[in-house]
Amino acid sequence: MKKEASSSDATSKESEDNLRSPICCIMGHVDTGKTKLLDCIRGTNVQEGEAGGITQQIGATYFPAENIRDRTKELKADAKLKVPGLLVIDTPGHESFTNLRTRGSGLCDIAILVVDIMHGLEPQTIESINLLKMRNTEFIVALNKVDRLYGWKTCRNAPIVKAMKEQSRDVQNEFNMRLTQIVTQFKEQGLNTELYYKNREMGETFSIVPTSAISGEGIPDLLLLLVQWTQKTMVEKLTYSNEIQCTVLEVKVIEGHGTTIDVVLVNGVLHEGDQIVVCGMQGPIVTSIRALLTPHPMKELRVKGTYIHHKEIKAAMGIKITAQGLEHAIAGTGLYVVGPDDDLDDVKEEAMEDMNSVMNRIDKSGEGVYVQASTLGSLEALLEFLKSPAVKIPVSGIGIGPVHKKDVMKASVMLEKRKEYAVILAFDVKVTPEARELSNELGVKIYDADIIYHLFDQFTAHINAFKEEKKKEAADDAVFPCVLKILPNCIFNKKDPIVLGVDVLEGILKIGTPICIPQRDFIDIGRVASIENNHKAVDFAKKGLKVAIKIVGTNSEEQQKMFGRHFEIEDELVSHITRRSIDVLKANYREELNMEEWKLVVKLKNLFKIQ
């Protein structure tokens, strides 16, 4: 195999020349053409029916140096390629970044930020920029879709300067106009950008490469810039070292291989039979590598289930590993190799560090929702989000991977404790039909979404609905505090029902409030059945209103109390509160009472001598 030959030559030279392949990550807004760009880089020679020696990788594509040389020969810069190749990771935009933290260093050495020339910066582009800033990752801007400019002449796979010279004046003007707009937008984000062939300060100013993923203009420039720039600026970072750095991308079941993990090997060498430790849901998983697999080059990719087996693989590669006991491995965590003189327990502890940091975010009181996500990275993102002050949703349990019946069972524990938290928030994972069925039986709600904010919205709606329901249930027990004074000449009916005009002295009078008279030994005269303000029926009356009320007896057996016999015009009417009613108010109606009304509750509490 060509690749092995070239890597063994490389090892013989000194470290300057012993570089590993840089890892590059493609980011950008939806539909800016990220995958298209990769297809274009991968696929040039495929149309001509030959593979072009590109290893198709797992979520990652490996471009050997020969291939890059071939693509960039028109730029006459083939002398200086020191890296063995380029590993490009195409992940859904920004996720790879958040998940694949290879022990402290972001997995990517460099990123390509794809911007659509027709749309400029879009929300996700800005999100990506912030992620890149946060990690201090260098990036190159690919200004994609130049072929959409009106009147563009296609020059297949040509370097961009050459293609630009071919264009008419109008096209060049439109291009410059749009470019200026986009450069301004980058400035608003606090970044200086410039066309790469005019860019004098590579470190300070980020380069823009105009490209077209459809017809391939500017692709050679992009590849060369990536490789040359990483070689120039990142020698220390790219120097190959034997310390193994490896991150699990995802865990999948493959026919004939059982459960496998896809990993990106950043540094070091993996051998068949190595003893490895991966972080798992039930604790660290210790196992040994049964097989190291990479997919075939382009041609045979369509043949299902054939992978190339390797005895050992050197760094910057995407690899599929088969081994026993990987069912509970967690995507987004590190993979550790146990060396001859390593202590197994230390390695286990190290492997579980990622997991423990997440476990610490769980509410120890055991009250909260159950959260399920696809990888450790997205789980962390979700927990961070739920913890943020604006959201504050407690979490009692977590899971990774699809939602199964056991997860529903775990979440159903909340039905006894706090019913509103008997919820599973599933982020970017599948829900099995059995789990759905069980959740409907038990009354556990499952909300699933691919976007964190949607989950939050669904959950907020759920909590609000729950509160409303709680209020309805508690409405009979909730007694709002009020003090009423009977207005003179406003006794419309003395008994069955009592109809009076009253002035609300304090508090809030609501329909359903039980009324009693403290001066007359706290006798109950009934509940408020209706309230009228200016002959209009209303639900409540606040302090200061004069309204007519109808009071009906609560108890049909005994005679209702009568005005003039049991109470007189000077008696104050007070809502009859109890310990239970105060608790219900506190639990469900806290926001609906203002400070003054709460003070009245305290005053009445003392009046009724409630403990």
MIFI-531976 format. One record per residue (C-alpha): x, y, z; residue in one letter. Coordinates in steps of 0.2 Angstrom, whole numbers, padded with zeros to 4 digits, always signed. Last residue first. Layout:
<atoms>
XYZA
...
</atoms>
This chain:
<atoms>
-0252+0140+0317Q
-0268+0148+0313I
-0275+0160+0326K
-0289+0166+0315F
-0283+0184+0318L
-0265+0179+0317N
-0268+0171+0300K
-0278+0186+0295L
-0263+0197+0298K
-0252+0186+0289V
-0263+0184+0274V
-0265+0203+0274L
-0246+0205+0272K
-0247+0193+0257W
-0260+0205+0250E
-0248+0220+0252E
-0234+0211+0244M
-0243+0206+0229N
-0253+0191+0226L
-0254+0182+0209E
-0236+0177+0209E
-0237+0165+0224R
-0253+0157+0217Y
-0249+0138+0216N
-0239+0133+0231A
-0240+0148+0243K
-0259+0149+0239L
-0261+0131+0242V
-0252+0132+0259D
-0263+0146+0264I
-0278+0137+0260S
-0273+0122+0270R
-0269+0132+0286R
-0286+0140+0285T
-0293+0156+0278I
-0311+0162+0280H
-0313+0178+0269S
-0318+0193+0281V
-0334+0202+0282L
-0334+0217+0294E
-0349+0220+0305D
-0357+0237+0305E
-0372+0232+0294I
-0377+0218+0306E
-0375+0200+0308F
-0385+0185+0314H
-0403+0193+0314R
-0401+0208+0303G
-0394+0198+0288F
-0398+0180+0290M
-0388+0164+0292K
-0392+0150+0280Q
-0403+0137+0287Q
-0394+0120+0290E
-0395+0105+0279E
-0389+0114+0262S
-0372+0118+0268N
-0362+0131+0259T
-0375+0144+0260G
-0375+0157+0245V
-0368+0174+0245I
-0372+0186+0231K
-0360+0201+0229I
-0363+0219+0224A
-0347+0229+0221V
-0338+0245+0227K
-0319+0244+0222L
-0305+0250+0233G
-0295+0234+0235K
-0298+0222+0220K
-0313+0214+0214A
-0314+0197+0206F
-0323+0187+0192D
-0334+0200+0186V
-0353+0201+0182A
-0358+0218+0175K
-0372+0228+0184H
-0359+0242+0188N
-0348+0229+0196N
-0356+0213+0200E
-0349+0198+0210I
-0356+0180+0210S
-0357+0165+0221A
-0347+0171+0236V
-0347+0157+0249R
-0357+0156+0265G
-0361+0165+0281I
-0348+0157+0292D
-0348+0162+0310I
-0332+0168+0317F
-0338+0172+0334D
-0348+0187+0329R
-0334+0200+0327Q
-0324+0188+0316P
-0338+0187+0303I
-0336+0173+0289C
-0335+0173+0270I
-0330+0158+0260P
-0322+0164+0243T
-0329+0155+0228G
-0329+0171+0217I
-0314+0182+0221K
-0312+0197+0233L
-0294+0203+0233I
-0285+0211+0248G
-0291+0226+0258E
-0306+0237+0261L
-0317+0230+0247V
-0333+0240+0249D
-0349+0230+0249V
-0367+0230+0242G
-0376+0215+0248L
-0386+0200+0241V
-0389+0186+0254I
-0396+0171+0245P
-0406+0163+0253D
-0406+0178+0266K
-0407+0197+0268K
-0409+0202+0250N
-0404+0219+0242F
-0395+0227+0257I
-0387+0242+0249C
-0394+0256+0260N
-0377+0256+0270P
-0362+0248+0262L
-0356+0232+0270I
-0337+0232+0273K
-0326+0219+0266L
-0309+0212+0271V
-0300+0200+0259C
-0288+0186+0258P
-0289+0174+0243F
-0294+0157+0248V
-0287+0142+0238A
-0295+0126+0243D
-0308+0126+0229D
-0296+0132+0216A
-0283+0119+0220A
-0288+0107+0206E
-0289+0122+0194K
-0273+0129+0200K
-0264+0112+0197K
-0271+0111+0180E
-0264+0129+0176E
-0247+0124+0184K
-0246+0109+0173F
-0250+0118+0157A
-0236+0131+0162N
-0224+0116+0165I
-0228+0108+0149H
-0226+0125+0139A
-0210+0127+0147T
-0204+0110+0142F
-0209+0112+0124Q
-0200+0129+0124D
-0184+0121+0132F
-0184+0107+0120L
-0186+0119+0105H
-0171+0129+0112Y
-0160+0114+0112I
-0163+0110+0094I
-0164+0092+0087D
-0181+0089+0097A
-0189+0076+0108D
-0201+0078+0122Y
-0207+0062+0131I
-0221+0064+0144K
-0222+0051+0157V
-0240+0046+0160G
-0237+0028+0164L
-0247+0021+0150E
-0241+0034+0137N
-0223+0032+0143S
-0225+0013+0140L
-0230+0015+0122E
-0217+0028+0118R
-0204+0017+0126A
-0210+0002+0116E
-0209+0013+0100P
-0191+0017+0103T
-0187+0036+0104V
-0173+0041+0093K
-0160+0054+0099V
-0156+0072+0095D
-0160+0079+0112F
-0173+0068+0122A
-0180+0078+0137L
-0189+0064+0147I
-0203+0071+0159V
-0210+0065+0176A
-0204+0082+0182Y
-0222+0089+0183E
-0227+0075+0195K
-0215+0079+0208R
-0212+0065+0220K
-0224+0050+0215E
-0223+0053+0196L
-0205+0057+0198M
-0201+0038+0198V
-0208+0038+0180S
-0191+0045+0174A
-0182+0029+0178K
-0196+0018+0170M
-0195+0028+0155V
-0177+0026+0154D
-0179+0007+0156K
-0191+0007+0141K
-0178+0014+0129H
-0174+0032+0124V
-0159+0031+0111P
-0141+0035+0116G
-0135+0043+0132I
-0144+0044+0148G
-0146+0057+0162I
-0155+0057+0179G
-0162+0070+0191S
-0160+0086+0181V
-0167+0103+0188P
-0173+0116+0175I
-0165+0133+0178K
-0169+0142+0162V
-0163+0160+0163A
-0150+0156+0176P
-0141+0143+0165S
-0142+0125+0172K
-0153+0118+0158L
-0141+0125+0145F
-0126+0118+0154E
-0135+0101+0155L
-0139+0102+0136L
-0122+0106+0131A
-0115+0093+0142E
-0127+0080+0134L
-0122+0086+0117S
-0104+0083+0121G
-0108+0066+0129L
-0116+0060+0114T
-0134+0057+0108S
-0144+0065+0122A
-0156+0059+0136Q
-0161+0070+0150V
-0173+0065+0164Y
-0182+0079+0173V
-0179+0084+0191G
-0180+0079+0209E
-0167+0068+0216G
-0161+0080+0229S
-0144+0077+0221K
-0148+0087+0206D
-0136+0081+0192I
-0122+0092+0187R
-0109+0082+0196N
-0113+0067+0184M
-0106+0078+0169V
-0089+0081+0177S
-0090+0062+0182N
-0091+0057+0164M
-0077+0067+0158D
-0066+0060+0172E
-0071+0042+0169M
-0056+0038+0157A
-0043+0045+0170E
-0050+0035+0183E
-0049+0019+0172K
-0031+0024+0167V
-0026+0025+0186D
-0034+0008+0189D
-0025+0000+0175L
-0008+0005+0181D
+0003+0009+0166D
+0020+0000+0163D
+0015-0010+0148P
+0003+0003+0141G
-0016+0004+0144V
-0023+0014+0129V
-0036+0027+0132Y
-0051+0032+0122L
-0058+0050+0126G
-0076+0055+0127T
-0088+0061+0114G
-0098+0046+0111A
-0101+0035+0127I
-0097+0017+0127A
-0112+0006+0134H
-0112-0007+0120E
-0093-0008+0119L
-0092-0024+0128G
-0081-0033+0116Q
-0070-0025+0103A
-0072-0018+0085T
-0064-0001+0081I
-0068+0010+0067K
-0055+0022+0062I
-0053+0040+0057G
-0035+0045+0055M
-0023+0058+0061A
-0011+0046+0069A
-0003+0029+0063K
-0013+0013+0061I
-0008-0004+0066E
-0013-0022+0061K
-0025-0015+0048H
-0041-0023+0042H
-0049-0014+0026I
-0068-0014+0027Y
-0081-0023+0017T
-0098-0023+0024G
-0107-0016+0010K
-0099-0013-0007V
-0103+0005-0011R
-0087+0011-0004L
-0078+0000-0016E
-0072+0014-0028K
-0069+0028-0015M
-0055+0020-0005P
-0060+0006+0006H
-0067+0009+0024P
-0055+0009+0039T
-0055-0005+0051L
-0045-0009+0067L
-0050-0026+0074A
-0052-0035+0090R
-0045-0021+0101I
-0045-0026+0119S
-0057-0022+0133T
-0059-0011+0148V
-0075-0002+0150I
-0076+0012+0163P
-0092+0014+0173G
-0110+0010+0170Q
-0113+0023+0156M
-0096+0020+0149G
-0079+0029+0147C
-0067+0019+0136V
-0051+0009+0142V
-0040+0000+0129I
-0029-0015+0129Q
-0020-0016+0112D
-0024-0032+0102G
-0023-0024+0085E
-0012-0009+0086H
-0015+0010+0088L
-0002+0023+0085V
+0000+0040+0092G
-0009+0056+0089N
-0026+0062+0084V
-0035+0046+0081L
-0053+0049+0077V
-0064+0036+0083V
-0079+0026+0077D
-0085+0013+0090I
-0091-0004+0086T
-0106-0014+0092T
-0107-0031+0083G
-0095-0034+0068H
-0106-0044+0056G
-0119-0031+0055E
-0114-0015+0062I
-0120-0007+0078V
-0114+0010+0081K
-0105+0021+0094V
-0100+0038+0089E
-0085+0050+0088L
-0074+0042+0102V
-0058+0053+0104T
-0040+0048+0103C
-0024+0055+0109Q
-0010+0042+0111I
+0007+0049+0116E
+0019+0043+0103N
+0021+0061+0096S
+0019+0067+0078Y
+0024+0086+0076T
+0007+0094+0071L
+0006+0105+0086K
+0024+0110+0086E
+0024+0113+0068V
+0008+0123+0068M
+0011+0140+0059T
+0019+0135+0043K
+0013+0117+0041Q
-0005+0122+0045T
-0004+0137+0033W
+0003+0127+0019Q
-0009+0113+0021V
-0025+0124+0022L
-0019+0136+0009L
-0016+0122-0003L
-0033+0115-0001L
-0042+0131-0002L
-0032+0137-0017D
-0036+0121-0026P
-0054+0122-0022I
-0055+0140-0029G
-0066+0135-0044E
-0074+0118-0042G
-0089+0118-0053S
-0102+0114-0040I
-0093+0118-0024A
-0088+0135-0030S
-0075+0144-0020T
-0069+0162-0015P
-0055+0160-0002V
-0056+0172+0013I
-0041+0173+0024S
-0042+0178+0042F
-0031+0193+0047T
-0020+0194+0062E
-0009+0179+0059G
-0009+0179+0040M
-0003+0197+0039E
-0002+0201+0021R
-0019+0195+0014N
-0021+0200-0004K
-0020+0182-0011Y
-0031+0177+0004Y
-0045+0189+0001L
-0046+0199+0018E
-0054+0196+0035T
-0053+0206+0051N
-0064+0199+0065L
-0074+0209+0078G
-0091+0201+0074Q
-0095+0218+0066E
-0079+0217+0056K
-0085+0200+0049F
-0101+0209+0043Q
-0090+0222+0035T
-0080+0208+0026V
-0097+0201+0020I
-0103+0218+0013Q
-0086+0221+0004T
-0086+0203-0004L
-0104+0206-0010R
-0098+0222-0019M
-0082+0214-0025N
-0092+0200-0033F
-0105+0211-0041E
-0091+0221-0049N
-0081+0206-0055Q
-0097+0199-0062V
-0101+0216-0071D
-0083+0217-0078R
-0084+0200-0086S
-0075+0185-0079Q
-0060+0176-0086E
-0048+0185-0074K
-0058+0179-0059M
-0056+0161-0064A
-0037+0163-0065K
-0037+0171-0048V
-0048+0157-0041I
-0038+0142-0046P
-0047+0132-0059A
-0057+0117-0054N
-0069+0119-0069R
-0069+0136-0076C
-0087+0141-0077T
-0091+0159-0083K
-0102+0168-0070W
-0116+0179-0078G
-0126+0182-0062Y
-0116+0177-0047L
-0122+0159-0042R
-0105+0152-0047D
-0098+0161-0033V
-0107+0148-0022K
-0095+0148-0007N
-0084+0161+0002L
-0073+0148+0011A
-0067+0157+0026V
-0051+0150+0034I
-0049+0146+0052F
-0037+0147+0066E
-0044+0140+0083T
-0043+0151+0098N
-0055+0139+0107R
-0068+0153+0111M
-0065+0162+0095K
-0069+0146+0085L
-0085+0143+0095L
-0090+0162+0093N
-0087+0160+0074I
-0098+0145+0074S
-0112+0154+0082E
-0110+0168+0070I
-0111+0156+0055T
-0126+0148+0064Q
-0136+0164+0064P
-0131+0169+0046E
-0116+0179+0039L
-0118+0183+0020G
-0133+0177+0011H
-0127+0176-0008M
-0109+0173-0004I
-0114+0158+0006D
-0101+0157+0020V
-0091+0141+0024V
-0080+0142+0039L
-0065+0130+0036I
-0057+0125+0052A
-0039+0122+0059I
-0031+0111+0071D
-0047+0102+0075C
-0049+0091+0090L
-0050+0105+0102G
-0036+0103+0114S
-0041+0099+0132G
-0042+0081+0131R
-0048+0079+0114T
-0063+0090+0115R
-0074+0082+0102L
-0091+0086+0108N
-0092+0105+0107T
-0082+0106+0091F
-0090+0092+0082S
-0107+0100+0086E
-0103+0116+0076H
-0109+0111+0059G
-0116+0094+0058P
-0100+0085+0056T
-0088+0085+0041D
-0071+0081+0047I
-0056+0083+0035V
-0040+0074+0038L
-0026+0081+0027L
-0011+0071+0021G
+0007+0066+0025P
+0012+0083+0030V
+0027+0090+0022K
+0021+0098+0006L
+0033+0111+0001K
+0038+0109-0017A
+0020+0107-0024D
+0017+0126-0026A
+0014+0128-0045K
-0004+0134-0042L
-0009+0123-0057E
-0002+0108-0047K
-0015+0110-0033T
-0026+0096-0036R
-0012+0083-0040D
-0002+0089-0025R
-0017+0087-0014I
-0020+0069-0020N
-0002+0065-0017E
-0003+0071+0000A
-0016+0059+0005P
-0034+0066+0008F
-0043+0058+0023Y
-0061+0060+0024T
-0070+0060+0041A
-0087+0055+0047G
-0080+0038+0045I
-0068+0040+0031Q
-0066+0038+0013Q
-0048+0036+0009T
-0043+0046-0006I
-0032+0038-0019G
-0039+0047-0034G
-0053+0033-0035A
-0054+0032-0054E
-0069+0034-0065G
-0066+0051-0072E
-0081+0057-0062Q
-0072+0050-0047V
-0057+0061-0051N
-0065+0077-0044T
-0075+0069-0030G
-0066+0071-0014R
-0064+0090-0015I
-0081+0092-0023C
-0089+0081-0011D
-0081+0091+0003L
-0088+0107-0004L
-0105+0099-0006K
-0104+0094+0012T
-0102+0111+0018K
-0113+0120+0005G
-0121+0135+0013T
-0136+0125+0016D
-0137+0125+0035V
-0124+0138+0042H
-0106+0135+0043G
-0092+0123+0049M
-0080+0111+0041I
-0066+0104+0053C
-0048+0101+0048C
-0036+0089+0056I
-0018+0091+0051P
-0010+0075+0046S
+0005+0071+0057R
+0022+0079+0055L
+0038+0070+0054N
+0047+0082+0043D
+0052+0094+0057E
+0054+0079+0068S
+0069+0072+0059E
+0068+0061+0044K
+0066+0042+0046S
+0048+0043+0051T
+0043+0051+0034A
+0049+0036+0024D
+0038+0025+0034S
+0023+0036+0031S
+0026+0036+0012S
+0027+0017+0012A
+0012+0015+0022E
+0001+0026+0011K
+0007+0017-0005K
+0000+0000+0000M
</atoms>
